[in-house]
Amino acid sequence: MKKIVYSFDVFDTSITRIWAKPTDLFWELGDQLRQENLIQMSPESWSHLRMEAERIVRETGPVYEVKLDEIYEYIARSLNWSTAEVERAKQKEIEMELLSLRPVPAIQKRIQSLYQANERVIYISDMYLPEEVIRNFLKENKVWTPGSTLYVSSETRINKGSGELFKYCLAQEAVKRSQLKHVGDNRHADVKVPKKLGIAVEYFTQAHLNRYEQLITQATQFPLKFRSLLAGASRLTRLQSQETTPHKKVIWETTASAIAPMLFGFVYWCLVEAQKRGIQRLYFAARDGQILHKIAQVICQNWGFTIDCRYLYGSRQAWHMPATQGISESEFDWILLQTEVLTQFTSIRSICDRVHILPEQIQDVLSRYGFPAKKWDVNLQQHERKLLKQIFTEKKVTELIIANAAHYREKAIGYFHQEGIGDGVPFALVDVGWSGKTQSSFSNLLNIAGIYPESGVYGFYFALENRVKPFKDDKLFAYFYDVEEKRSDRYFLCKYRCLFELFMSADHGSTKCYDSHDHKYIPVLRRQKNEEAIAWGLYVLQNAAVEFAKQFTTNLSAQECTTNHLVEATEILSREFVLHPSYQEAKVFGSFLISGDITENSFYELAPIYSLVDWWRLLVLSRHPHVDAWFPASVARANPIMGSVFGVKMVNKIRQIRRKFIKPKVTHATAKVSQPT
């Protein structure tokens, strides 16, 4: 049987760094050398000196391939270092390299499989570090296999880029070119050169920065260490993926690079703000709070926050309904929410469900308004929806709602007591947003129960698109966007609110109300399992977000991370993902099923594929297939011809012309469209 030798490049193939770029480590090295009084220059100056020394030694030496000793000999002459100082600095660099290295799981697994199959594995690297040091790197990261050989350019003085190192390996291994199979990440040295020699190659690019990670590394408004380790943590998380299907790979990788940093930034901001304001407990409200709570636990453990983080079951319905003591415009705001939006499914039964009544209980009232039993489950027409407010103003209906509210209120308050609310510990709510209406109902319930805090209830939100009048002394704070601030690009990004809610989806249904059993209060869920989200890949998203939090908090300290930097990073990443998704991202995340109705009576894809009729309605009536459509993703999913003709910019131009020359006649059809095109 013909002998086959499998060769692997070392850096960014077999192992990679926590740093986005290899040379970013030199900045950190300079910082540590300065702390040890080996240099007086800035980390930036040291980084430049270190790279320049390597360049000069390569260009002026007898051979292009150099050793680390030779680089430091040049630096020693520049800084007038003693032999002992040279050795200290050199060892510090080696030590930092080792601390920064991590195995590339896919390659690690492959190498282990080859070893188990008794196959020959070698390593080839163009590197200035000594062979012994690199071999130690591979061993420490469990990528080395017993009996393997490492070929390093600093020892042989020839490199892969010229092809000579490959020829040397072939001679040493005593194999023909067709018997060597090489894996590497450098397009020239690992692919073009060996392929030209007749060696089978595999171009491995998983450890290369993707577009999100590159955007972060290019954001020079951030300190180098922050942006490098942020992008590096995304890459390390991305490489941990064990997903085998293309769909779930996209979820993991996009979460690692774009979504997880956004969620992490929000949670970290909540913890910082809580600490600053003397808040000792955070309640992460269901369902958006599920993944946020998991991230908070990682941050608290790794960065030493002592804030008590808890998950609190609740929802708009679970808090609005029991807080109702009368039917006014405030109650109609949530009872009839989005019923005027024709693309939103609305039936008699779905509206009754919001206030925990059955159509049968008000059958006579419904009949008087032209709604026999056969119409209770039918999507209402525009003229029928206008009658809903009159129906729910009827005395019989309002009395039934208020009586129901009192029944549900007692159990809601019992659940709050059970979860520690009212025990005197300063607390705050954490939720995605978007107006503070739910917090107002929550606070109203606490007030009725006599446990409303003297200082009011604090609420931390991802964004606030608008603000309802807060209850008494309540205070609302927003991380990413606040309507009270100057309108910015963040305002338009937040118009795709359902996309951000997707990021914070939970594995259970929404909370309808609370019940008691065996002296314990339990949340009553609409569904025990959010089967659609789980089947889509919710756990993949959550696991990737938690893994990112672990990677980032392990490699960076809290003192080196500011909330201002994270919110700017969130804007960079969200702008790219929300407005410019790739086809695969649009297909995977756009297929997620959402429901704009609080009773979840109907579902639709977040980014539907527009039909010709949908395009016509958009251009003529400014109407999307549904109010929460993620339009840029729908464009990305569209037929290439339709996507190019009806791209976001083109649609906006056509609509501007239409508005200018055609007097708009549409009223209810365009009401409350929650996102721009």
Disulfide bonds with the S-S distance in Angstrom:
none
